[in-house]
Amino acid sequence: MGEPDRAEVEAAFLRFWTVGNLDEDWAAWPSMFTEDVHYVEHIYGEMRGRAAVAAWIGDLMTRNRDVHAVIDWYMIRGRRVVVNMQNRYYHPDPAAAPLDFPGITILEYAGDGLFGYEEDYWCVRTAKKCHADFLAAVERCGGRGLDGGRFEALEAERRAQALAVFARGG
């Protein structure tokens, strides 16, 4: 199998990132994978097959609806895409910085707009600290602090940042 051109891989990755991480359409996101995808999640385990990924991500993102991915950069080399991101909790206090923990994802493009492999890395210790800090801040602030259009504004900012990363090509 020959190497796809960068434009093909990048278009598939943009669609993949948009459906999952920007639109947070976790029901549709597994369709970005091949039926026999091999997914290695270093904390949650190894999955084989689109159905296994769909069951896992649906449950995970229902329980973790307050976490949003912010892309820092990506690189494409042949079929491989490496993504650096922050996993973000929006701080309930508008004057406070968001609560972020880093993550890296490695994808292998399989053709036809689909990925056949994903591997995720993130720091459990940092993730747990961010989650605890977020819950404490929610308690102190009397809620998530995302009303009055604040959530929509933060999501628009996150989308604009991602689109800027894509516009520069990584």
N, C-alpha and C positions, 0 to 999 in steps of 0.2 A: 504494500500500500504506500503510495507516494505521500509526500508532505503536502498538506493543504496550504493555500496561500494565507498570509497573515490577515488579509481582509476578511476571509471566511471565518477564521477562528475568532477574530475580534468581534465580528457581527454576532456570532453565536454567544460569545461571552457577554456582550452588551445586553442581549436578550435575557440571558441567564441571570445576570445581576439585577436587571430591571424587574423581572417577574418576581424573583425571590426577595432580594434585599431592599429594593426601592418600593415596589408595590406591596411587598409582604403578602403576596398571594401564595401562601404555602400549600394550598390545594393544587394549584397549577404548576408550581415549581418542579415537582418530580418529573414532569413531562419533558424537562430539559435534559434528562438522562436517557441512556439506552436502557432497554428492558433488563439487560444483564449487568448493569452498573456495579462496580466494586467501589464501596464507599468506606473509607477508614476514618473514623472519628476517634481520636486518641483518648478521649474521656468516656464516651458512650459506647464504644466498641466498633466492630466491623459489620457492615451490612452488604448483602449481595442481592441485587435486583431492585428494580424501581418500586415495587410494591412494599418492600421492607423500608426503603427510604421514605416513601409516602407516609407509612404508619408512624415512623419515628419522628419526622419533622412536624407532622400535624400535632402530635402530642406535645413535643418539645416547645413549639412556638405558642401553643395555647397556654402552657405553664409559664412561659417567659415573654409575654407580650410587651413587657416594658423595655426589652433590649432591641436596639436598632443598629445595624451595621453601617459604618462610615468608611468608605474606601479611601485609603491613603495613596496607593499606587498599585499598578499591576505591570507585569511584563509577559510577553509572549515569545516563546522560542519553539518553533515548529508546532507541534501539537500541544505543548505544555503552556499553561497559564498559571502564573504565581501571583497571588493577591495578598497585599498587606492591608489590614483594616483595623479599625477600632470597633469594639462592641460597646455600645453607648446606652447608658441610662440618662434620660433627661432629668437634670436636677430639679426638684420641686420649687426651689428658690430661684427665681429668674436672674438674680444677681450672682448666683454661684455657677461655677464651671460644671460641665457635664461630668459624669462618672464613667470613665473609659477603661477598658482592658483590651490588650492587643490580641490579634489573631492573624494567622496565616493560613491560606487555603491554596492547595495545589490541585489543578484540574488537568485532565488529559482529554483532548478533543477526539471524538470518535468519527466525525463526519456527519453529514446530513443535519447540521445544526445541534447535535447532541454531544453530551459528554459521557464517557464511559468509565471515568475514574475521578474520585475526589478524595482528598486527604486534608483533614483540618487539625490545626495546632492552636492551642490557646492555654494560658496559664490559669489553672484551677485556683491557686491561692489568690491571685489578683481578681479573678472573677468573683470569688466568694466575698472578698473584701468589698468590692464595688457593690455587690448585691446587698450586703449588710449595711453599708453606708447609705445606699439608696433607701432601704426600708426605714432606717433611722431618720433620714431627712424627710421622708413622707410623713412619718409620725410627728416630727417637730413642726412641719409646715401645715399639718392638718389635711393632707391630701397630696396628690401628684402635681398640683399646680399647673395643669395643662389646659385649663379652661380659658374662655374668653379669646379663643383663636390662637393661643400660644402653641398648642400641639401642631396645628396646621402650619404655623410660621416656622417652627423648628423642622418639621418634615420638608417644607419647601427649601429651607436652607441646606438640609442634608442632600436632597435631590440635586440642587444646583451644584453643590460641591462634587457629587459623583459625576454629573455631566461635564464639569470642568476637567476632571481627571480623564474621562473618556475623550474629550475634545483634544487634549494634549497627547493622547495615545499612550497613556500609562503614567 
